[in-house]
Amino acid sequence: MWQPASERLQHFQTMLKTKLNVLTLRKEPLPTVIFHEPEAIELCSTTPHTKNRSLTGYKVTYLGKVTISGTHFLSGCTESAVVGLVDHRAQQQAPCPAGSSLLEIRPFQVRLHHLDGRGEASVTMDTYQVARIAYCTADHSIRPNVFAWIYREINDDLSFQMDCHAVECESKLEAKKLAHSMMEAFRKTFHSMRSDGRIHKSGSTDDFTEDSSTPEDLTPEDG
């Protein structure tokens, strides 16, 4: 037998109140709930709305990496590695288009997004822990718009190697901005880890030192 909407609503409220009282073992009155007739409810689409995360960073061309020797680095130590990477890129049959990657520098982690053919979406991403970056510089005579950093890569057998990574920026100024951003990321990472007690001045290769947070090549002048 058909019932008016008001009677159906009252019956539903009574059932709901009974079930809640059984579950909670309480006899408190239900709060006022506003119900709408089905005709007044607008059904939403069940199709999920995906929103692409906007990427931030510097448009660069990744030149690659090369393993270098040593654990203490001075000015000019990345020059030969960058020369080799630049030459190798020039000899490739199908070089990557300019700005095919996006370098995102933040405290604790550096992200290198490899973009699609349109230079928009991130296809793959390489991550580098700031605490394992030993050196970076934007001062290269072969190409002043190249930014490079030396990264301590940990192998599966727990041994490590020092890899020099290099990217070509749109301009010399962009390369210097990357150096400044890396310096700032290092400082924030260093002070955060120091305040958390995760690093100490013990002389270990895994520890930071005060002097290593501000090497000269990390703060090139805009000249």
GUVEX-495076 format. One record per residue: residue number from 1; residue in three letters; x, y, z of N, C-alpha, C, O, CB in turn. Coordinates in steps of 0.2 Angstrom, whole numbers. Glycine has a CB too. Example, Ala and Ser with C-alpha at 12.3 -4.5 7.8 and 13.67 -1.06 7.14 Angstrom:
// residues 2
{pt 1 "Ala" {66 -28 39} {62 -22 39} {66 -16 39} {71 -17 42} {57 -22 45}}
{pt 2 "Ser" {64 -11 35} {68 -5 36} {64 0 39} {67 6 40} {70 -3 29}}
// end
This chain:
// residues 223
{pt 1 "Met" {4 -6 0} {0 0 0} {4 6 0} {9 7 4} {-5 0 6}}
{pt 2 "Trp" {3 11 -4} {7 17 -5} {6 21 1} {1 22 4} {5 21 -11}}
{pt 3 "Gln" {12 24 4} {12 29 9} {14 35 7} {19 36 3} {16 26 15}}
{pt 4 "Pro" {12 41 10} {14 47 9} {22 48 11} {24 44 15} {10 53 13}}
{pt 5 "Ala" {25 53 8} {32 54 9} {33 55 17} {38 53 19} {35 59 5}}
{pt 6 "Ser" {29 59 20} {30 61 27} {30 54 31} {33 54 36} {25 66 29}}
{pt 7 "Glu" {25 50 30} {25 44 34} {31 39 32} {33 36 37} {18 40 32}}
{pt 8 "Arg" {33 39 26} {39 35 25} {45 38 28} {50 34 31} {41 35 17}}
{pt 9 "Leu" {46 44 29} {51 47 32} {51 46 40} {56 45 43} {51 55 31}}
{pt 10 "Gln" {45 46 43} {44 45 50} {46 38 51} {49 36 56} {37 46 52}}
{pt 11 "His" {44 33 47} {46 26 48} {53 25 48} {56 21 51} {42 22 43}}
{pt 12 "Phe" {56 28 43} {64 28 42} {67 30 48} {72 27 51} {66 31 36}}
{pt 13 "Gln" {65 36 51} {68 39 57} {67 34 63} {72 33 67} {65 46 58}}
{pt 14 "Thr" {61 31 63} {60 26 69} {65 20 69} {68 18 74} {53 24 69}}
{pt 15 "Met" {66 17 63} {70 12 62} {77 14 63} {81 10 67} {70 9 55}}
{pt 16 "Leu" {79 19 61} {86 22 62} {88 23 69} {93 21 72} {88 28 58}}
{pt 17 "Lys" {83 26 73} {84 27 80} {84 20 84} {88 20 88} {78 31 83}}
{pt 18 "Thr" {80 16 82} {80 9 85} {87 6 84} {90 3 89} {75 4 83}}
{pt 19 "Lys" {90 6 78} {96 2 77} {102 6 80} {106 3 83} {97 2 69}}
{pt 20 "Leu" {102 13 81} {107 16 84} {107 15 91} {112 14 95} {106 24 83}}
{pt 21 "Asn" {101 14 94} {100 13 102} {103 6 103} {106 5 108} {93 14 104}}
{pt 22 "Val" {102 1 99} {105 -5 100} {112 -5 100} {116 -9 104} {102 -10 95}}
{pt 23 "Leu" {115 -2 95} {122 -2 94} {126 2 99} {131 0 102} {124 1 87}}
{pt 24 "Thr" {123 8 102} {126 12 107} {124 11 114} {127 13 118} {125 19 105}}
{pt 25 "Leu" {119 7 114} {116 6 121} {114 12 125} {115 13 131} {120 2 125}}
{pt 26 "Arg" {112 17 121} {110 23 124} {103 25 121} {101 23 116} {115 29 122}}
{pt 27 "Lys" {99 29 125} {92 31 124} {92 38 122} {86 41 124} {88 28 129}}
{pt 28 "Glu" {97 41 120} {97 48 119} {93 50 112} {93 46 108} {104 51 119}}
{pt 29 "Pro" {89 55 112} {86 57 106} {90 58 100} {96 61 101} {81 63 107}}
{pt 30 "Leu" {88 57 94} {92 58 88} {93 65 87} {88 69 88} {90 54 82}}
{pt 31 "Pro" {98 68 84} {98 75 82} {94 76 76} {92 71 72} {106 77 80}}
{pt 32 "Thr" {92 82 75} {88 83 69} {91 82 63} {97 85 62} {85 90 70}}
{pt 33 "Val" {89 78 58} {92 77 52} {87 79 47} {81 78 47} {93 69 51}}
{pt 34 "Ile" {89 82 42} {85 85 36} {86 80 30} {91 79 28} {88 92 34}}
{pt 35 "Phe" {80 77 29} {80 72 23} {77 76 17} {72 80 18} {76 66 25}}
{pt 36 "His" {79 74 11} {76 77 5} {72 71 1} {75 65 2} {81 80 1}}
{pt 37 "Glu" {67 73 -2} {64 68 -6} {69 66 -12} {73 70 -14} {57 71 -9}}
{pt 38 "Pro" {68 60 -15} {73 58 -20} {73 63 -26} {78 63 -29} {71 51 -22}}
{pt 39 "Glu" {67 66 -27} {67 70 -33} {71 76 -32} {73 79 -37} {60 72 -34}}
{pt 40 "Ala" {73 78 -26} {77 84 -24} {85 82 -24} {88 87 -23} {75 87 -18}}
{pt 41 "Ile" {87 76 -25} {94 74 -24} {97 74 -31} {94 71 -36} {94 68 -21}}
{pt 42 "Glu" {102 78 -32} {106 78 -38} {111 72 -38} {116 73 -34} {109 85 -40}}
{pt 43 "Leu" {110 68 -43} {115 62 -43} {122 65 -46} {122 68 -51} {112 56 -47}}
{pt 44 "Cys" {127 63 -43} {134 65 -45} {137 60 -50} {135 54 -49} {139 67 -40}}
{pt 45 "Ser" {141 62 -54} {144 57 -59} {149 52 -55} {153 55 -50} {148 60 -65}}
{pt 46 "Thr" {149 46 -56} {154 42 -53} {161 41 -56} {165 38 -53} {151 35 -52}}
{pt 47 "Thr" {161 45 -61} {168 45 -65} {173 49 -61} {171 55 -60} {167 48 -72}}
{pt 48 "Pro" {178 46 -59} {183 50 -55} {186 56 -59} {188 55 -65} {189 46 -52}}
{pt 49 "His" {187 61 -56} {190 67 -59} {198 67 -57} {199 69 -51} {187 74 -57}}
{pt 50 "Thr" {202 66 -62} {209 66 -61} {212 73 -62} {210 75 -68} {212 60 -65}}
{pt 51 "Lys" {216 75 -58} {219 82 -59} {226 81 -59} {229 79 -54} {217 87 -54}}
{pt 52 "Asn" {229 83 -64} {237 82 -65} {240 87 -60} {239 93 -60} {239 83 -72}}
{pt 53 "Arg" {245 84 -57} {249 88 -52} {254 93 -56} {258 90 -60} {253 84 -47}}
{pt 54 "Ser" {253 99 -55} {258 104 -59} {265 103 -56} {266 103 -50} {255 111 -58}}
{pt 55 "Leu" {269 102 -61} {276 101 -59} {280 108 -59} {278 112 -63} {280 97 -64}}
{pt 56 "Thr" {284 108 -54} {288 115 -53} {295 113 -53} {297 108 -51} {286 118 -46}}
{pt 57 "Gly" {299 117 -56} {306 116 -56} {309 120 -62} {306 124 -65} {308 109 -57}}
{pt 58 "Tyr" {315 118 -64} {319 121 -70} {319 116 -76} {321 110 -75} {326 123 -67}}
{pt 59 "Lys" {317 119 -82} {318 115 -88} {325 114 -90} {329 119 -90} {314 118 -93}}
{pt 60 "Val" {327 108 -90} {334 106 -92} {334 100 -97} {329 97 -98} {338 104 -85}}
{pt 61 "Thr" {340 99 -99} {342 94 -103} {347 89 -100} {352 91 -99} {344 96 -111}}
{pt 62 "Tyr" {345 83 -98} {349 79 -94} {355 76 -99} {353 73 -104} {345 73 -91}}
{pt 63 "Leu" {361 77 -97} {367 75 -101} {369 68 -99} {372 65 -103} {372 80 -100}}
{pt 64 "Gly" {367 66 -93} {369 59 -91} {374 59 -85} {374 65 -82} {373 56 -97}}
{pt 65 "Lys" {377 54 -84} {381 53 -78} {388 50 -80} {388 46 -84} {378 50 -72}}
{pt 66 "Val" {393 51 -76} {399 47 -77} {402 46 -70} {402 51 -65} {404 51 -81}}
{pt 67 "Thr" {405 40 -68} {408 39 -62} {415 42 -62} {419 41 -66} {409 31 -61}}
{pt 68 "Ile" {417 45 -56} {423 49 -55} {426 46 -49} {423 43 -45} {422 56 -55}}
{pt 69 "Ser" {433 47 -48} {437 45 -43} {437 50 -37} {436 56 -39} {443 42 -45}}
{pt 70 "Gly" {439 48 -31} {440 53 -26} {434 54 -22} {428 52 -24} {442 60 -29}}
{pt 71 "Thr" {435 57 -16} {430 58 -11} {430 65 -9} {425 68 -6} {430 54 -5}}
{pt 72 "His" {435 69 -10} {436 76 -8} {436 80 -15} {441 78 -19} {442 77 -4}}
{pt 73 "Phe" {432 85 -16} {432 88 -22} {433 96 -21} {431 99 -17} {425 87 -25}}
{pt 74 "Leu" {437 98 -26} {438 106 -26} {436 109 -33} {433 105 -37} {446 107 -26}}
{pt 75 "Ser" {437 115 -33} {434 119 -39} {437 116 -46} {443 115 -46} {436 126 -39}}
{pt 76 "Gly" {433 115 -51} {435 112 -57} {435 104 -57} {437 102 -62} {442 114 -58}}
{pt 77 "Cys" {433 101 -52} {434 94 -52} {428 91 -56} {429 85 -58} {433 91 -45}}
{pt 78 "Thr" {423 94 -58} {418 91 -63} {419 93 -70} {416 91 -75} {411 94 -61}}
{pt 79 "Glu" {425 97 -72} {426 100 -78} {427 94 -84} {423 94 -89} {432 104 -79}}
{pt 80 "Ser" {431 89 -82} {432 84 -87} {426 79 -88} {425 77 -93} {438 80 -84}}
{pt 81 "Ala" {423 78 -82} {417 74 -83} {411 77 -87} {408 74 -91} {414 73 -76}}
{pt 82 "Val" {411 84 -86} {406 88 -90} {408 88 -98} {404 87 -102} {405 95 -88}}
{pt 83 "Val" {414 88 -99} {417 88 -106} {415 82 -109} {413 82 -115} {424 90 -106}}
{pt 84 "Gly" {416 76 -106} {415 70 -109} {407 69 -110} {405 66 -115} {417 64 -104}}
{pt 85 "Leu" {403 71 -105} {396 71 -106} {393 75 -112} {389 73 -116} {392 72 -100}}
{pt 86 "Val" {396 81 -113} {394 85 -118} {396 82 -125} {392 82 -129} {397 92 -117}}
{pt 87 "Asp" {402 80 -125} {404 76 -131} {400 70 -133} {398 69 -139} {411 74 -131}}
{pt 88 "His" {398 66 -128} {394 60 -129} {387 62 -132} {385 59 -136} {394 56 -123}}
{pt 89 "Arg" {384 67 -129} {378 69 -131} {378 72 -138} {373 71 -142} {375 75 -126}}
{pt 90 "Ala" {383 75 -140} {384 78 -147} {385 72 -152} {383 73 -158} {390 83 -148}}
{pt 91 "Gln" {387 67 -150} {389 61 -155} {383 56 -155} {383 52 -160} {395 57 -152}}
{pt 92 "Gln" {378 57 -151} {372 53 -151} {368 54 -158} {368 60 -160} {367 54 -145}}
{pt 93 "Gln" {365 49 -161} {361 49 -167} {355 54 -166} {353 58 -170} {359 42 -169}}
{pt 94 "Ala" {351 52 -160} {345 56 -159} {345 59 -152} {343 57 -147} {339 52 -160}}
{pt 95 "Pro" {349 65 -152} {349 69 -145} {343 71 -143} {338 72 -146} {354 75 -146}}
{pt 96 "Cys" {342 71 -136} {336 73 -133} {334 80 -134} {339 84 -134} {336 72 -125}}
{pt 97 "Pro" {328 82 -135} {327 89 -136} {328 93 -130} {328 91 -125} {319 90 -139}}
{pt 98 "Ala" {329 100 -132} {331 104 -126} {325 105 -121} {319 105 -123} {333 111 -129}}
{pt 99 "Gly" {326 105 -115} {321 106 -110} {317 99 -109} {311 100 -108} {316 111 -112}}
{pt 100 "Ser" {320 93 -110} {316 87 -110} {315 84 -103} {312 79 -102} {319 82 -114}}
{pt 101 "Ser" {318 88 -98} {318 86 -91} {316 92 -87} {317 98 -89} {324 82 -89}}
{pt 102 "Leu" {314 90 -81} {313 96 -76} {316 94 -69} {315 89 -66} {305 96 -75}}
{pt 103 "Leu" {321 98 -67} {324 97 -61} {321 101 -55} {320 107 -55} {332 100 -62}}
{pt 104 "Glu" {319 97 -50} {315 100 -45} {320 99 -38} {321 93 -36} {308 97 -44}}
{pt 105 "Ile" {322 105 -35} {326 104 -30} {322 106 -23} {319 112 -23} {333 109 -31}}
{pt 106 "Arg" {323 102 -18} {319 104 -12} {323 101 -6} {328 97 -8} {312 100 -12}}
{pt 107 "Pro" {322 103 0} {326 100 5} {325 92 6} {319 90 5} {323 103 12}}
{pt 108 "Phe" {330 89 7} {330 82 8} {331 78 1} {333 72 1} {325 79 12}}
{pt 109 "Gln" {328 81 -4} {327 77 -10} {327 81 -16} {324 86 -17} {321 72 -10}}
{pt 110 "Val" {331 79 -22} {331 82 -28} {328 77 -33} {329 71 -33} {338 84 -30}}
{pt 111 "Arg" {323 80 -37} {319 76 -42} {321 78 -49} {320 84 -50} {312 76 -40}}
{pt 112 "Leu" {322 73 -53} {323 74 -60} {318 71 -64} {318 65 -65} {330 72 -63}}
{pt 113 "His" {313 75 -66} {307 72 -70} {309 72 -77} {311 77 -80} {301 77 -69}}
{pt 114 "His" {308 66 -80} {309 65 -88} {302 66 -91} {298 62 -90} {313 58 -89}}
{pt 115 "Leu" {302 71 -95} {295 73 -98} {293 69 -104} {298 66 -107} {295 81 -99}}
{pt 116 "Asp" {287 70 -106} {285 66 -112} {287 71 -118} {290 76 -117} {277 65 -112}}
{pt 117 "Gly" {285 68 -124} {287 72 -130} {285 79 -131} {288 83 -134} {284 68 -136}}
{pt 118 "Arg" {279 81 -127} {277 88 -127} {280 92 -122} {279 98 -121} {269 88 -127}}
{pt 119 "Gly" {284 89 -117} {287 92 -112} {282 94 -107} {283 99 -103} {291 98 -115}}
{pt 120 "Glu" {277 90 -105} {272 92 -100} {272 87 -95} {274 89 -89} {265 93 -104}}
{pt 121 "Ala" {270 81 -96} {269 76 -91} {275 72 -89} {280 72 -94} {264 71 -93}}
{pt 122 "Ser" {276 70 -83} {282 67 -81} {281 59 -82} {277 56 -80} {283 68 -73}}
{pt 123 "Val" {286 57 -87} {286 50 -88} {289 45 -83} {286 41 -81} {289 49 -95}}
{pt 124 "Thr" {295 47 -82} {299 44 -76} {302 49 -72} {303 55 -74} {304 39 -79}}
{pt 125 "Met" {305 47 -66} {308 52 -61} {314 48 -58} {313 43 -55} {303 54 -56}}
{pt 126 "Asp" {319 52 -58} {325 50 -54} {325 54 -48} {324 60 -48} {332 50 -58}}
{pt 127 "Thr" {327 51 -42} {327 55 -36} {334 54 -33} {338 49 -33} {322 52 -31}}
{pt 128 "Tyr" {337 60 -30} {343 60 -27} {343 63 -20} {339 68 -19} {348 65 -31}}
{pt 129 "Gln" {345 59 -15} {345 62 -8} {350 67 -7} {356 67 -9} {346 56 -3}}
{pt 130 "Val" {348 73 -4} {352 79 -3} {358 77 1} {364 80 0} {348 85 0}}
{pt 131 "Ala" {357 73 6} {362 71 11} {368 67 7} {373 67 10} {359 67 16}}
{pt 132 "Arg" {367 64 1} {372 61 -2} {375 65 -8} {379 62 -12} {369 54 -5}}
{pt 133 "Ile" {373 71 -9} {376 75 -14} {383 78 -11} {382 82 -6} {371 81 -16}}
{pt 134 "Ala" {388 77 -14} {395 79 -11} {397 85 -13} {401 89 -10} {400 74 -12}}
{pt 135 "Tyr" {395 87 -19} {397 93 -22} {393 95 -28} {390 91 -31} {405 92 -25}}
{pt 136 "Cys" {392 102 -29} {389 104 -35} {392 111 -38} {394 115 -34} {381 105 -34}}
{pt 137 "Thr" {391 112 -44} {394 118 -47} {390 120 -53} {388 116 -57} {401 118 -48}}
{pt 138 "Ala" {390 127 -55} {388 129 -61} {394 133 -65} {392 137 -70} {382 134 -60}}
{pt 139 "Asp" {400 131 -63} {405 135 -66} {409 130 -71} {414 126 -68} {410 137 -61}}
{pt 140 "His" {408 130 -77} {411 126 -82} {413 130 -88} {409 133 -91} {406 120 -84}}
{pt 141 "Ser" {419 129 -90} {422 133 -96} {419 131 -102} {418 135 -107} {429 133 -96}}
{pt 142 "Ile" {418 124 -103} {416 122 -109} {409 124 -111} {407 126 -117} {415 114 -109}}
{pt 143 "Arg" {404 124 -106} {398 127 -107} {395 130 -100} {394 127 -95} {393 122 -109}}
{pt 144 "Pro" {395 137 -100} {393 140 -94} {386 139 -91} {384 140 -86} {394 147 -94}}
{pt 145 "Asn" {382 136 -96} {375 135 -94} {374 127 -92} {368 125 -91} {370 136 -100}}
{pt 146 "Val" {379 124 -90} {379 117 -87} {379 117 -80} {384 120 -77} {384 113 -91}}
{pt 147 "Phe" {375 114 -77} {375 113 -69} {376 105 -68} {373 101 -71} {368 115 -66}}
{pt 148 "Ala" {381 104 -63} {383 97 -62} {383 96 -54} {384 101 -50} {390 95 -65}}
{pt 149 "Trp" {382 90 -52} {382 88 -45} {385 81 -45} {384 77 -49} {375 88 -42}}
{pt 150 "Ile" {389 80 -39} {392 74 -38} {388 70 -33} {387 73 -27} {400 74 -36}}
{pt 151 "Tyr" {386 64 -34} {382 60 -30} {385 54 -28} {388 50 -32} {375 59 -34}}
{pt 152 "Arg" {384 52 -22} {387 46 -19} {381 40 -20} {376 40 -16} {389 46 -11}}
{pt 153 "Glu" {382 36 -25} {378 31 -26} {380 24 -22} {385 22 -23} {378 29 -34}}
{pt 154 "Ile" {375 22 -19} {376 16 -15} {374 10 -19} {368 9 -22} {371 16 -8}}
{pt 155 "Asn" {379 5 -20} {377 -1 -23} {374 -7 -19} {373 -6 -13} {384 -4 -26}}
{pt 156 "Asp" {372 -12 -23} {369 -17 -19} {373 -21 -14} {370 -23 -9} {366 -23 -24}}
{pt 157 "Asp" {379 -21 -15} {384 -24 -10} {386 -19 -5} {391 -20 -1} {390 -27 -13}}
{pt 158 "Leu" {383 -13 -4} {384 -8 1} {390 -4 0} {392 0 4} {384 -11 8}}
{pt 159 "Ser" {394 -6 -6} {399 -1 -8} {396 5 -11} {390 5 -13} {404 -5 -13}}
{pt 160 "Phe" {400 10 -12} {398 16 -15} {402 19 -21} {408 17 -21} {397 22 -10}}
{pt 161 "Gln" {400 23 -25} {404 26 -30} {401 33 -31} {396 35 -29} {403 22 -37}}
{pt 162 "Met" {406 37 -34} {404 44 -34} {402 46 -42} {407 45 -46} {410 49 -32}}
{pt 163 "Asp" {396 48 -43} {394 49 -50} {393 56 -51} {390 60 -47} {387 45 -51}}
{pt 164 "Cys" {395 59 -56} {394 66 -58} {389 66 -63} {389 64 -69} {401 69 -61}}
{pt 165 "His" {383 70 -61} {377 71 -65} {378 78 -68} {380 82 -65} {371 69 -61}}
{pt 166 "Ala" {375 79 -74} {375 85 -77} {369 87 -81} {366 82 -84} {382 86 -82}}
{pt 167 "Val" {367 93 -81} {361 95 -85} {363 102 -88} {366 106 -86} {355 96 -80}}
{pt 168 "Glu" {360 102 -94} {361 109 -98} {355 113 -97} {349 111 -98} {362 107 -105}}
{pt 169 "Cys" {356 119 -95} {350 124 -93} {349 128 -99} {353 128 -104} {352 128 -87}}
{pt 170 "Glu" {344 132 -99} {342 137 -104} {347 143 -105} {348 146 -110} {335 139 -103}}
{pt 171 "Ser" {350 144 -99} {355 150 -99} {360 149 -93} {359 145 -89} {351 157 -98}}
{pt 172 "Lys" {365 153 -94} {370 153 -88} {367 155 -82} {369 152 -76} {376 158 -90}}
{pt 173 "Leu" {362 160 -82} {359 162 -76} {355 157 -73} {355 156 -67} {354 168 -77}}
{pt 174 "Glu" {351 153 -77} {348 147 -74} {352 142 -71} {350 139 -66} {344 144 -80}}
{pt 175 "Ala" {358 141 -73} {363 136 -70} {365 139 -63} {365 135 -59} {369 135 -75}}
{pt 176 "Lys" {366 145 -63} {368 148 -56} {362 148 -52} {363 147 -46} {370 155 -57}}
{pt 177 "Lys" {356 149 -54} {350 148 -50} {349 141 -47} {348 140 -41} {344 150 -53}}
{pt 178 "Leu" {351 136 -51} {351 129 -48} {356 128 -43} {355 125 -38} {352 124 -54}}
{pt 179 "Ala" {362 131 -44} {367 131 -39} {365 134 -32} {366 131 -27} {374 134 -41}}
{pt 180 "His" {362 140 -33} {359 143 -27} {354 139 -23} {353 138 -17} {357 150 -28}}
{pt 181 "Ser" {349 136 -27} {344 132 -25} {346 126 -21} {344 124 -16} {339 130 -30}}
{pt 182 "Met" {352 123 -24} {355 117 -21} {358 119 -15} {358 115 -10} {360 114 -26}}
{pt 183 "Met" {361 124 -14} {364 127 -8} {359 127 -3} {360 125 3} {368 133 -9}}
{pt 184 "Glu" {353 130 -4} {348 132 0} {345 125 3} {344 124 9} {343 136 -3}}
{pt 185 "Ala" {344 120 -2} {342 114 0} {346 110 5} {344 107 9} {340 110 -6}}
{pt 186 "Phe" {353 111 3} {358 108 8} {358 111 15} {358 107 20} {365 108 5}}
{pt 187 "Arg" {357 117 15} {357 121 22} {351 118 26} {352 117 32} {357 128 21}}
{pt 188 "Lys" {345 118 23} {339 116 26} {340 109 28} {338 107 34} {333 117 22}}
{pt 189 "Thr" {342 105 24} {343 98 26} {348 97 31} {346 93 36} {345 94 20}}
{pt 190 "Phe" {353 100 31} {359 100 36} {356 102 43} {357 98 48} {365 104 34}}
{pt 191 "His" {353 108 43} {351 110 50} {345 106 52} {344 105 59} {348 118 49}}
{pt 192 "Ser" {341 103 48} {335 99 51} {338 92 53} {336 90 59} {330 97 45}}
{pt 193 "Met" {343 89 50} {346 83 52} {350 84 58} {350 80 63} {350 80 47}}
{pt 194 "Arg" {353 90 59} {357 92 65} {353 93 71} {354 90 76} {361 98 63}}
{pt 195 "Ser" {347 96 70} {343 97 76} {339 91 78} {338 90 84} {337 103 74}}
{pt 196 "Asp" {338 86 73} {335 80 75} {340 75 78} {339 69 80} {332 77 69}}
{pt 197 "Gly" {347 77 78} {352 72 81} {354 67 76} {357 62 79} {350 70 87}}
{pt 198 "Arg" {352 67 70} {354 62 65} {361 62 62} {363 57 59} {349 62 60}}
{pt 199 "Ile" {364 68 63} {371 69 61} {375 72 66} {373 76 70} {372 73 54}}
{pt 200 "His" {382 70 66} {386 72 71} {393 74 68} {395 71 63} {387 67 77}}
{pt 201 "Lys" {397 78 71} {404 80 68} {409 75 71} {413 76 75} {406 87 70}}
{pt 202 "Ser" {408 69 68} {412 63 70} {418 61 65} {422 57 66} {408 57 71}}
{pt 203 "Gly" {418 65 59} {423 63 54} {421 58 49} {425 56 45} {429 62 57}}
{pt 204 "Ser" {415 55 50} {413 50 46} {411 52 39} {409 58 38} {407 46 49}}
{pt 205 "Thr" {411 48 34} {409 50 27} {402 51 27} {400 54 22} {412 45 22}}
{pt 206 "Asp" {398 48 31} {391 49 31} {389 55 35} {383 57 34} {388 43 34}}
{pt 207 "Asp" {393 59 38} {391 65 42} {393 71 38} {397 71 33} {395 65 48}}
{pt 208 "Phe" {389 76 39} {391 83 37} {396 87 41} {397 85 47} {384 87 36}}
{pt 209 "Thr" {399 92 39} {403 96 43} {400 103 41} {397 105 36} {410 95 41}}
{pt 210 "Glu" {402 108 45} {400 115 45} {402 118 38} {399 121 35} {402 119 51}}
{pt 211 "Asp" {409 116 37} {412 119 31} {409 117 24} {409 120 19} {419 118 31}}
{pt 212 "Ser" {407 111 24} {404 108 18} {397 110 16} {395 109 10} {404 100 18}}
{pt 213 "Ser" {394 114 20} {387 116 19} {388 122 14} {383 124 11} {383 118 25}}
{pt 214 "Thr" {393 126 14} {394 132 10} {400 132 6} {404 137 6} {393 138 14}}
{pt 215 "Pro" {401 127 1} {407 127 -3} {407 133 -8} {401 135 -9} {408 121 -7}}
{pt 216 "Glu" {413 135 -10} {413 141 -14} {409 140 -21} {406 145 -23} {420 143 -16}}
{pt 217 "Asp" {409 134 -24} {406 133 -30} {398 133 -29} {395 132 -34} {409 127 -33}}
{pt 218 "Leu" {396 132 -23} {389 132 -22} {386 139 -23} {379 140 -24} {387 129 -15}}
{pt 219 "Thr" {390 144 -22} {387 151 -22} {390 155 -27} {394 160 -26} {387 154 -15}}
{pt 220 "Pro" {390 154 -34} {393 158 -39} {390 164 -40} {384 165 -39} {393 154 -46}}
{pt 221 "Glu" {394 169 -41} {391 176 -42} {388 177 -49} {390 173 -54} {397 181 -42}}
{pt 222 "Asp" {383 181 -50} {380 182 -56} {384 186 -61} {382 192 -63} {373 185 -55}}
{pt 223 "Gly" {390 184 -63} {394 188 -67} {395 185 -73} {399 188 -78} {400 190 -63}}
// end
